[in-house]
Amino acid sequence: MISASLYDTLTIECIGPVALVTFRRAQQLNAMNKYMQAEITSTFELLSDDPDVRVIVVTGDGRAFMAGADIKEYATQSGPEFDICQDQACSLILVDRHSGQSHERHLSPRSSAR
């Protein structure tokens, strides 16, 4: 079982095979900063490895699901820092639980649709 106390910007509640992930930055309309991005990545990696979890439901605390990027944080980044952050956010690894094979997809907003 995954401990929700591992995180500051989100919580996890597991009810049977359903994992409920709730973003907890309501004062910032759940805008994603680098720290939250890392916690989301970690959460989905942990939940993907848990054989008891069959469904993941994602919601946001407060009046917004997620406003998008935390513009205040991104405004302080240099060009290369921003590019690194975007590349990390846009990598998606899909794992087929039946075959065990993984497939990486890059969803870069700076490239054309694939």
WOUR-V630820 format. One record per backbone hydrogen bond with DSSP energy under -1.0 kcal/mol. NH is the residue of the N-H (numbers start at 1). CO is the residue of the C=O. If there is no record, write none. Layout:
BEGIN
nh->NH co->CO
nh->NH co->CO
END
This chain:
BEGIN
nh->6 co->3
nh->7 co->4
nh->11 co->22
nh->13 co->20
nh->15 co->18
nh->18 co->15
nh->19 co->55
nh->20 co->13
nh->21 co->57
nh->22 co->11
nh->23 co->59
nh->24 co->9
nh->28 co->25
nh->29 co->26
nh->30 co->25
nh->31 co->28
nh->32 co->68
nh->37 co->33
nh->38 co->34
nh->39 co->35
nh->40 co->36
nh->41 co->37
nh->42 co->38
nh->43 co->39
nh->44 co->40
nh->45 co->41
nh->46 co->42
nh->47 co->43
nh->48 co->44
nh->49 co->45
nh->53 co->50
nh->54 co->17
nh->55 co->17
nh->57 co->19
nh->59 co->21
nh->61 co->23
nh->67 co->29
nh->70 co->32
nh->71 co->69
nh->74 co->70
nh->75 co->71
nh->76 co->73
nh->77 co->74
nh->82 co->78
nh->83 co->79
nh->84 co->80
nh->85 co->81
nh->86 co->82
nh->87 co->83
nh->88 co->84
nh->89 co->85
nh->90 co->86
nh->92 co->105
nh->94 co->103
nh->96 co->101
nh->100 co->96
nh->103 co->94
nh->105 co->92
nh->107 co->90
nh->111 co->108
END
